[in-house]
Amino acid sequence: MHGTWNRTDIGELGRRLQRAHGEVWLHQVKGDPYADLLRGHAEDPRPGEERIRALGPLWRSTTGAWVTADHRLAGELLGAGWPHRPLDDEEAHVPVDDAGLGGDAAHYERLRGYARDAVTPAAVQAVSDRVVGALAADFDLVSDLAEAVPTGLLAAALGPAGADRGELARACTDAGVVLDGLLCPQRLDVTRRAVAAVGRLRELLAGPEAGPEAGPGASPEAGPGAGPWPGPQEAAVLLATAGVRTAASLIAGSVLAVADHPGEWSRIAEDPGHAALVVAEVLRHDPPVRIHPAVALADVTFAGAHVRAGERVVVLVAAANRDPDVFDAPDRFVTGRPARALLPALHHRVTLPFARAQAEAVLRALVAAGPRPRRSAGHLRSRRSPVTGHLLRCPLTTG
């Protein structure tokens, strides 16, 4: 049932978050590199990821999670060929089901179809052109562009007529912490805002078929109270809670890629289709989702390690995409690599196509508008953001 977190006692929620944060801190103090990553304090998480890679293809953290940075094994774990599920409300630090993150692969395959039909390439390009066209010579990459495009697109394609776009954007911003909150306990005030924002997004994006019992995996055959078959409203909620943050991260990474590599800007100017290659390399070099957790549903063996049912298995997506056994000079930004980036699964089946289309459209719009933006000051990243590496501010200029 949706709304469970809204009814959670605030004192109990605070104790739960404090206890979880303390446990991560204790493991980190004892030298666990995965716990260090989970705290999300490092500006550059790559040294910690490399420490984990050196521990073998599948290493068990003192937190109890099995962790891999190995590209081959990561590809297997991100596939559908082994029994697993997403984290649930009791295991995560955010309302998983309310935010649309608790479904199975089949559920997200259905939602991907709804999202694809609603968010057309023409709509993506139109919103990207409009936002880019309104940029001043000096602008903030995050608030003026990377977040403005997905929230504008969501409102235009999936928001109800007459919806308050400002309120929708604020709710998406507050709810965007759910991806990091899957693994990293957030502050109480941040979590409370996220819970309220998720509930508000469900109200703002409610369609005629939506009901209070609708939820991931519900179907007409599920019985009384199970809610309707997941449809456009569930797709819209997922894109609002997780898709906007994912898209903003990928847009920002793609813009910085062309800002820092003038040759890529020139290639897009010659061939707008090159934008897709730039975004593909950003997904490898600076992915919007760095860590992907799952829970084993049965005993399985990977890389000689016996994983028991109920144990957590975590793929360090960013680290796997810098595996030196697969990618030459993995820290260099090189478009057109022969090996493709690994992509996280489950709800990312819906959110990554949404994000990818926007990042490509923004690059095309920026190059068409010209001139090339460049950094005008230092950037600022959010703490407690190990999954998305959320960028808070990044001033750019075209002057």
JORA-V656394 format. One record per pair of residues at least 4 apart in sequence whose C-alpha atoms are under 7 Angstrom apart, sorted by the first residue. I is the first residue (numbers start at 1). J is the second residue. If there is no record, write none. Layout:
{{I:J} {I:J}}
//
This chain:
{{1:213} {2:98} {2:212} {2:213} {2:215} {3:7} {3:98} {3:199} {4:8} {5:95} {5:195} {6:195} {6:196} {8:13} {9:13} {10:14} {11:15} {12:16} {13:17} {14:18} {14:188} {15:19} {16:20} {17:21} {17:185} {18:22} {19:23} {20:24} {20:185} {21:25} {21:185} {22:26} {23:27} {24:28} {24:35} {25:29} {26:30} {27:31} {27:32} {27:35} {27:62} {27:63} {28:32} {28:33} {28:35} {28:36} {32:36} {32:61} {32:62} {33:37} {33:48} {33:51} {33:52} {34:38} {34:61} {35:39} {37:45} {37:48} {37:386} {38:183} {38:184} {38:386} {39:184} {39:384} {39:386} {40:383} {40:384} {40:385} {40:386} {41:383} {41:384} {45:49} {46:50} {47:51} {48:52} {49:53} {49:319} {50:54} {51:55} {52:69} {53:57} {53:69} {53:70} {55:59} {57:68} {57:69} {57:70} {57:303} {58:66} {58:67} {58:68} {58:303} {59:66} {59:67} {59:68} {60:64} {60:65} {60:66} {60:67} {61:65} {61:66} {61:67} {65:311} {65:312} {65:313} {65:314} {66:312} {66:313} {66:314} {67:313} {67:314} {67:315} {68:74} {68:314} {68:315} {68:316} {69:74} {69:315} {69:316} {69:319} {69:320} {70:74} {70:320} {70:323} {71:75} {71:320} {71:321} {71:323} {72:76} {73:77} {74:78} {74:315} {74:320} {75:79} {75:342} {78:344} {78:345} {83:296} {83:297} {83:298} {84:294} {84:295} {84:296} {84:297} {85:104} {85:294} {85:295} {85:296} {85:297} {86:102} {86:294} {86:295} {87:91} {87:92} {87:294} {87:295} {88:92} {88:96} {88:102} {89:94} {89:95} {89:96} {89:97} {92:181} {92:182} {92:183} {93:181} {93:182} {93:183} {93:185} {94:178} {94:181} {94:182} {94:191} {95:99} {95:195} {96:100} {96:101} {96:102} {97:101} {97:102} {97:216} {98:198} {99:198} {99:237} {99:238} {99:241} {100:216} {100:234} {100:237} {100:238} {101:347} {102:216} {103:107} {103:108} {103:216} {103:217} {104:108} {104:346} {105:109} {105:346} {106:110} {107:111} {107:216} {107:217} {108:112} {108:346} {108:347} {108:349} {108:350} {109:113} {109:349} {110:114} {111:115} {111:231} {111:235} {111:350} {112:116} {112:349} {112:350} {113:117} {114:118} {114:231} {114:232} {114:235} {115:119} {115:235} {116:120} {118:157} {118:158} {119:123} {119:124} {119:157} {120:124} {121:125} {122:126} {123:127} {124:128} {124:153} {124:358} {124:361} {125:129} {125:361} {126:130} {127:131} {127:149} {127:152} {127:153} {128:132} {128:149} {128:361} {128:362} {128:365} {129:133} {129:365} {130:134} {131:135} {131:145} {131:149} {132:365} {132:366} {135:139} {137:397} {137:398} {137:399} {138:396} {138:397} {138:398} {139:144} {139:395} {139:396} {139:397} {140:144} {140:393} {140:394} {140:395} {140:396} {141:145} {141:146} {141:252} {141:393} {141:394} {141:395} {141:396} {142:146} {142:147} {142:252} {142:391} {142:392} {142:393} {142:394} {143:147} {143:148} {144:148} {145:149} {146:248} {146:251} {146:252} {147:151} {147:248} {148:152} {149:153} {150:154} {150:244} {150:247} {150:248} {151:155} {151:169} {151:244} {152:156} {153:157} {154:158} {154:159} {155:159} {155:165} {158:236} {159:163} {159:205} {160:205} {164:168} {165:169} {166:170} {167:171} {168:172} {169:173} {170:174} {171:175} {171:197} {171:201} {172:176} {172:240} {172:241} {172:244} {174:193} {174:194} {174:197} {175:194} {175:197} {175:198} {175:241} {176:241} {176:242} {176:245} {177:181} {177:194} {178:182} {178:242} {179:242} {179:387} {180:184} {180:385} {180:386} {180:387} {180:388} {181:185} {181:186} {184:384} {186:190} {186:191} {186:384} {187:191} {188:192} {189:193} {190:194} {191:195} {192:196} {193:197} {194:198} {195:199} {196:200} {197:201} {198:202} {198:241} {199:203} {200:204} {201:205} {201:237} {202:206} {202:237} {205:233} {205:236} {205:237} {206:210} {206:233} {207:233} {210:214} {210:233} {211:227} {213:225} {213:226} {213:227} {214:218} {214:226} {214:227} {214:228} {215:227} {216:230} {217:230} {218:222} {218:226} {218:227} {218:228} {218:229} {218:230} {219:226} {219:227} {219:228} {219:229} {220:228} {220:229} {222:226} {230:234} {231:235} {232:236} {233:237} {234:238} {235:239} {236:240} {237:241} {238:242} {238:243} {239:243} {239:244} {239:351} {240:244} {242:246} {242:351} {243:247} {243:351} {243:354} {243:355} {244:248} {245:249} {246:250} {246:288} {246:351} {246:355} {247:251} {247:354} {247:355} {247:358} {248:252} {249:253} {249:288} {249:390} {250:254} {250:287} {250:288} {250:355} {250:359} {251:255} {251:359} {252:256} {253:257} {253:282} {253:286} {254:258} {254:278} {254:279} {254:282} {254:359} {255:259} {255:363} {256:260} {257:261} {258:262} {258:264} {258:265} {259:372} {259:373} {259:374} {262:266} {263:267} {264:268} {265:269} {265:367} {266:270} {267:271} {267:274} {268:272} {268:273} {268:274} {268:275} {269:367} {272:364} {274:278} {275:279} {275:360} {275:363} {275:364} {276:280} {276:360} {277:281} {277:335} {277:336} {278:282} {278:335} {279:283} {279:359} {279:360} {280:284} {281:285} {281:333} {281:334} {281:335} {282:286} {282:287} {283:287} {283:288} {283:341} {284:318} {284:321} {284:341} {285:333} {287:318} {288:388} {289:387} {289:388} {290:316} {290:317} {290:318} {290:387} {290:388} {291:314} {291:315} {291:316} {291:317} {291:387} {292:314} {292:315} {292:316} {292:317} {292:344} {293:312} {293:313} {293:314} {293:315} {294:312} {294:313} {294:314} {295:310} {295:311} {295:312} {295:313} {296:308} {296:309} {296:310} {296:311} {296:312} {297:309} {297:310} {298:308} {298:309} {299:307} {299:308} {299:309} {300:306} {300:307} {300:308} {301:305} {301:306} {301:307} {302:306} {307:311} {316:320} {317:321} {317:342} {318:322} {319:323} {321:341} {321:342} {322:327} {322:330} {322:331} {323:327} {323:330} {324:328} {324:330} {344:348} {345:349} {347:351} {348:352} {350:354} {351:355} {352:356} {353:357} {354:358} {355:359} {356:360} {357:361} {358:362} {359:363} {360:364} {361:365} {362:366} {363:367} {364:368} {365:369} {366:370} {367:372} {371:398} {372:398} {373:396} {373:397} {373:398} {374:396} {374:397} {374:398} {375:395} {375:396} {375:397} {376:395} {376:396} {376:397} {377:395} {378:394} {379:393} {379:394} {379:395} {380:391} {380:392} {380:393} {380:394} {381:389} {381:390} {381:391} {381:392} {382:389} {382:390} {382:391} {382:392} {385:389} {385:390}}
//
